[in-house]
Amino acid sequence: MRNRNREAEADEAQIDLTPMLDVVFIMLIFFIVVASFLKEAGIEVNRPDSNQNPPETDSESIVVTITGDNQIWMENRRIDIRAVRANVARVLASDPEAGFTVKTEPGASAGTLLEVGDAAREAGVKQVSWPAEEKQ
């Protein structure tokens, strides 16, 4: 009689893991599906391939150069970051379809590049671009 009680107790002591595994698989499927719908916030950058020839810039193209020490040059003169928007708007007033290119030198900070791009977009530029790096 004792052996039967021990066998019955041993059967009752086992834990059925099937429901727990079902819950784990359902959670796994849920997280995979949710993760596929998440979109990371970012900035859209249009850079040409480095093996392509740079496009010919016409005389009405707006070119801004950021030096290695974060100085901003436009039309062969140094300008302040706060003046970028006004200068770009002035050029766009004469030619609304003018292109906008930002050239950066090694050492220029990404923050300055973003500020120039934001100022240009606020002035009405449709697309901000910069040439590909030249391989030496």
Rosetta constraint file for C-alpha pairs under 8 A:
AtomPair CA 1 CA 5 HARMONIC 6.49 0.50
AtomPair CA 2 CA 6 HARMONIC 6.25 0.50
AtomPair CA 3 CA 7 HARMONIC 6.15 0.50
AtomPair CA 4 CA 8 HARMONIC 6.13 0.50
AtomPair CA 5 CA 9 HARMONIC 6.08 0.50
AtomPair CA 6 CA 10 HARMONIC 6.06 0.50
AtomPair CA 7 CA 11 HARMONIC 6.22 0.50
AtomPair CA 8 CA 12 HARMONIC 6.29 0.50
AtomPair CA 9 CA 13 HARMONIC 6.14 0.50
AtomPair CA 10 CA 14 HARMONIC 6.81 0.50
AtomPair CA 17 CA 21 HARMONIC 6.21 0.50
AtomPair CA 18 CA 22 HARMONIC 6.22 0.50
AtomPair CA 19 CA 23 HARMONIC 6.34 0.50
AtomPair CA 20 CA 24 HARMONIC 6.31 0.50
AtomPair CA 21 CA 25 HARMONIC 6.16 0.50
AtomPair CA 22 CA 26 HARMONIC 6.18 0.50
AtomPair CA 23 CA 27 HARMONIC 6.16 0.50
AtomPair CA 24 CA 28 HARMONIC 6.13 0.50
AtomPair CA 25 CA 29 HARMONIC 6.17 0.50
AtomPair CA 26 CA 30 HARMONIC 6.14 0.50
AtomPair CA 27 CA 31 HARMONIC 6.23 0.50
AtomPair CA 28 CA 32 HARMONIC 6.23 0.50
AtomPair CA 29 CA 33 HARMONIC 6.18 0.50
AtomPair CA 30 CA 34 HARMONIC 6.13 0.50
AtomPair CA 31 CA 35 HARMONIC 5.90 0.50
AtomPair CA 32 CA 36 HARMONIC 6.37 0.50
AtomPair CA 33 CA 37 HARMONIC 6.96 0.50
AtomPair CA 34 CA 38 HARMONIC 6.81 0.50
AtomPair CA 45 CA 129 HARMONIC 7.57 0.50
AtomPair CA 46 CA 128 HARMONIC 7.94 0.50
AtomPair CA 46 CA 129 HARMONIC 6.20 0.50
AtomPair CA 47 CA 129 HARMONIC 6.61 0.50
AtomPair CA 47 CA 130 HARMONIC 6.56 0.50
AtomPair CA 47 CA 131 HARMONIC 6.81 0.50
AtomPair CA 47 CA 132 HARMONIC 6.43 0.50
AtomPair CA 48 CA 52 HARMONIC 7.03 0.50
AtomPair CA 48 CA 131 HARMONIC 6.76 0.50
AtomPair CA 48 CA 132 HARMONIC 5.93 0.50
AtomPair CA 49 CA 132 HARMONIC 6.54 0.50
AtomPair CA 50 CA 132 HARMONIC 5.21 0.50
AtomPair CA 50 CA 133 HARMONIC 6.41 0.50
AtomPair CA 50 CA 134 HARMONIC 6.90 0.50
AtomPair CA 50 CA 135 HARMONIC 7.99 0.50
AtomPair CA 54 CA 131 HARMONIC 6.75 0.50
AtomPair CA 54 CA 132 HARMONIC 7.81 0.50
AtomPair CA 57 CA 61 HARMONIC 6.13 0.50
AtomPair CA 60 CA 95 HARMONIC 7.17 0.50
AtomPair CA 60 CA 98 HARMONIC 5.81 0.50
AtomPair CA 60 CA 99 HARMONIC 7.52 0.50
AtomPair CA 61 CA 98 HARMONIC 5.11 0.50
AtomPair CA 61 CA 99 HARMONIC 4.76 0.50
AtomPair CA 61 CA 100 HARMONIC 6.08 0.50
AtomPair CA 61 CA 101 HARMONIC 7.60 0.50
AtomPair CA 62 CA 74 HARMONIC 7.96 0.50
AtomPair CA 62 CA 88 HARMONIC 7.35 0.50
AtomPair CA 62 CA 91 HARMONIC 7.43 0.50
AtomPair CA 62 CA 98 HARMONIC 6.61 0.50
AtomPair CA 62 CA 99 HARMONIC 5.88 0.50
AtomPair CA 62 CA 100 HARMONIC 4.72 0.50
AtomPair CA 62 CA 101 HARMONIC 6.21 0.50
AtomPair CA 63 CA 74 HARMONIC 6.34 0.50
AtomPair CA 63 CA 75 HARMONIC 7.34 0.50
AtomPair CA 63 CA 100 HARMONIC 6.02 0.50
AtomPair CA 63 CA 101 HARMONIC 4.91 0.50
AtomPair CA 63 CA 102 HARMONIC 5.90 0.50
AtomPair CA 63 CA 103 HARMONIC 7.29 0.50
AtomPair CA 64 CA 72 HARMONIC 6.89 0.50
AtomPair CA 64 CA 73 HARMONIC 5.75 0.50
AtomPair CA 64 CA 74 HARMONIC 4.85 0.50
AtomPair CA 64 CA 75 HARMONIC 7.68 0.50
AtomPair CA 64 CA 100 HARMONIC 7.86 0.50
AtomPair CA 64 CA 101 HARMONIC 6.30 0.50
AtomPair CA 64 CA 102 HARMONIC 4.83 0.50
AtomPair CA 64 CA 103 HARMONIC 6.15 0.50
AtomPair CA 65 CA 72 HARMONIC 5.79 0.50
AtomPair CA 65 CA 73 HARMONIC 5.05 0.50
AtomPair CA 65 CA 74 HARMONIC 6.50 0.50
AtomPair CA 65 CA 102 HARMONIC 5.74 0.50
AtomPair CA 65 CA 103 HARMONIC 4.62 0.50
AtomPair CA 65 CA 104 HARMONIC 5.73 0.50
AtomPair CA 65 CA 105 HARMONIC 7.76 0.50
AtomPair CA 66 CA 70 HARMONIC 5.67 0.50
AtomPair CA 66 CA 71 HARMONIC 5.60 0.50
AtomPair CA 66 CA 72 HARMONIC 4.74 0.50
AtomPair CA 66 CA 73 HARMONIC 6.40 0.50
AtomPair CA 66 CA 102 HARMONIC 7.38 0.50
AtomPair CA 66 CA 103 HARMONIC 6.21 0.50
AtomPair CA 66 CA 104 HARMONIC 4.77 0.50
AtomPair CA 66 CA 105 HARMONIC 6.28 0.50
AtomPair CA 66 CA 108 HARMONIC 6.36 0.50
AtomPair CA 66 CA 112 HARMONIC 7.85 0.50
AtomPair CA 66 CA 113 HARMONIC 7.48 0.50
AtomPair CA 67 CA 71 HARMONIC 5.28 0.50
AtomPair CA 67 CA 72 HARMONIC 6.63 0.50
AtomPair CA 67 CA 73 HARMONIC 7.87 0.50
AtomPair CA 67 CA 104 HARMONIC 6.12 0.50
AtomPair CA 67 CA 105 HARMONIC 5.06 0.50
AtomPair CA 67 CA 106 HARMONIC 7.50 0.50
AtomPair CA 67 CA 107 HARMONIC 7.46 0.50
AtomPair CA 67 CA 108 HARMONIC 5.90 0.50
AtomPair CA 68 CA 104 HARMONIC 7.55 0.50
AtomPair CA 68 CA 105 HARMONIC 5.24 0.50
AtomPair CA 68 CA 106 HARMONIC 5.43 0.50
AtomPair CA 68 CA 107 HARMONIC 4.20 0.50
AtomPair CA 68 CA 108 HARMONIC 4.37 0.50
AtomPair CA 68 CA 109 HARMONIC 7.83 0.50
AtomPair CA 69 CA 107 HARMONIC 6.68 0.50
AtomPair CA 69 CA 108 HARMONIC 6.13 0.50
AtomPair CA 70 CA 107 HARMONIC 7.90 0.50
AtomPair CA 70 CA 108 HARMONIC 5.31 0.50
AtomPair CA 70 CA 109 HARMONIC 6.64 0.50
AtomPair CA 70 CA 112 HARMONIC 6.65 0.50
AtomPair CA 71 CA 78 HARMONIC 7.00 0.50
AtomPair CA 71 CA 79 HARMONIC 7.75 0.50
AtomPair CA 71 CA 80 HARMONIC 7.88 0.50
AtomPair CA 72 CA 78 HARMONIC 5.73 0.50
AtomPair CA 72 CA 79 HARMONIC 5.67 0.50
AtomPair CA 72 CA 80 HARMONIC 6.64 0.50
AtomPair CA 72 CA 81 HARMONIC 7.03 0.50
AtomPair CA 73 CA 77 HARMONIC 5.40 0.50
AtomPair CA 73 CA 78 HARMONIC 4.38 0.50
AtomPair CA 73 CA 79 HARMONIC 5.88 0.50
AtomPair CA 74 CA 78 HARMONIC 6.40 0.50
AtomPair CA 74 CA 79 HARMONIC 6.82 0.50
AtomPair CA 79 CA 83 HARMONIC 6.28 0.50
AtomPair CA 79 CA 84 HARMONIC 7.04 0.50
AtomPair CA 80 CA 84 HARMONIC 6.80 0.50
AtomPair CA 81 CA 115 HARMONIC 7.41 0.50
AtomPair CA 81 CA 116 HARMONIC 6.89 0.50
AtomPair CA 83 CA 87 HARMONIC 6.19 0.50
AtomPair CA 84 CA 88 HARMONIC 6.06 0.50
AtomPair CA 84 CA 116 HARMONIC 6.75 0.50
AtomPair CA 84 CA 119 HARMONIC 6.21 0.50
AtomPair CA 84 CA 120 HARMONIC 7.07 0.50
AtomPair CA 85 CA 89 HARMONIC 6.03 0.50
AtomPair CA 85 CA 119 HARMONIC 4.84 0.50
AtomPair CA 85 CA 120 HARMONIC 5.69 0.50
AtomPair CA 85 CA 122 HARMONIC 6.86 0.50
AtomPair CA 85 CA 123 HARMONIC 5.33 0.50
AtomPair CA 86 CA 90 HARMONIC 6.14 0.50
AtomPair CA 86 CA 123 HARMONIC 7.16 0.50
AtomPair CA 87 CA 91 HARMONIC 6.45 0.50
AtomPair CA 88 CA 92 HARMONIC 6.09 0.50
AtomPair CA 88 CA 120 HARMONIC 6.34 0.50
AtomPair CA 88 CA 123 HARMONIC 6.24 0.50
AtomPair CA 89 CA 93 HARMONIC 6.05 0.50
AtomPair CA 89 CA 120 HARMONIC 7.98 0.50
AtomPair CA 89 CA 123 HARMONIC 5.04 0.50
AtomPair CA 89 CA 124 HARMONIC 7.01 0.50
AtomPair CA 90 CA 94 HARMONIC 7.02 0.50
AtomPair CA 91 CA 95 HARMONIC 6.41 0.50
AtomPair CA 91 CA 96 HARMONIC 7.91 0.50
AtomPair CA 91 CA 98 HARMONIC 7.91 0.50
AtomPair CA 92 CA 96 HARMONIC 4.55 0.50
AtomPair CA 92 CA 97 HARMONIC 7.25 0.50
AtomPair CA 92 CA 98 HARMONIC 6.49 0.50
AtomPair CA 92 CA 124 HARMONIC 7.63 0.50
AtomPair CA 92 CA 125 HARMONIC 7.87 0.50
AtomPair CA 99 CA 125 HARMONIC 7.81 0.50
AtomPair CA 99 CA 127 HARMONIC 7.71 0.50
AtomPair CA 100 CA 125 HARMONIC 7.04 0.50
AtomPair CA 100 CA 127 HARMONIC 7.00 0.50
AtomPair CA 100 CA 128 HARMONIC 5.63 0.50
AtomPair CA 100 CA 129 HARMONIC 6.49 0.50
AtomPair CA 101 CA 128 HARMONIC 6.22 0.50
AtomPair CA 101 CA 129 HARMONIC 5.06 0.50
AtomPair CA 101 CA 130 HARMONIC 5.08 0.50
AtomPair CA 101 CA 131 HARMONIC 7.47 0.50
AtomPair CA 102 CA 113 HARMONIC 7.87 0.50
AtomPair CA 102 CA 128 HARMONIC 7.41 0.50
AtomPair CA 102 CA 129 HARMONIC 6.30 0.50
AtomPair CA 102 CA 130 HARMONIC 4.86 0.50
AtomPair CA 102 CA 131 HARMONIC 7.64 0.50
AtomPair CA 103 CA 130 HARMONIC 5.79 0.50
AtomPair CA 103 CA 131 HARMONIC 6.75 0.50
AtomPair CA 104 CA 108 HARMONIC 6.31 0.50
AtomPair CA 104 CA 113 HARMONIC 7.97 0.50
AtomPair CA 108 CA 112 HARMONIC 7.31 0.50
AtomPair CA 108 CA 113 HARMONIC 7.74 0.50
AtomPair CA 109 CA 113 HARMONIC 6.65 0.50
AtomPair CA 110 CA 114 HARMONIC 6.16 0.50
AtomPair CA 111 CA 115 HARMONIC 6.17 0.50
AtomPair CA 112 CA 116 HARMONIC 6.20 0.50
AtomPair CA 113 CA 117 HARMONIC 6.18 0.50
AtomPair CA 114 CA 118 HARMONIC 6.02 0.50
AtomPair CA 115 CA 119 HARMONIC 6.10 0.50
AtomPair CA 116 CA 120 HARMONIC 6.17 0.50
AtomPair CA 117 CA 121 HARMONIC 6.24 0.50
AtomPair CA 117 CA 128 HARMONIC 6.32 0.50
AtomPair CA 118 CA 122 HARMONIC 6.15 0.50
AtomPair CA 119 CA 123 HARMONIC 6.23 0.50
AtomPair CA 120 CA 124 HARMONIC 6.51 0.50
AtomPair CA 120 CA 125 HARMONIC 5.56 0.50
AtomPair CA 120 CA 128 HARMONIC 7.53 0.50
AtomPair CA 121 CA 125 HARMONIC 4.80 0.50
AtomPair CA 121 CA 126 HARMONIC 6.61 0.50
AtomPair CA 121 CA 127 HARMONIC 7.61 0.50
AtomPair CA 121 CA 128 HARMONIC 7.65 0.50
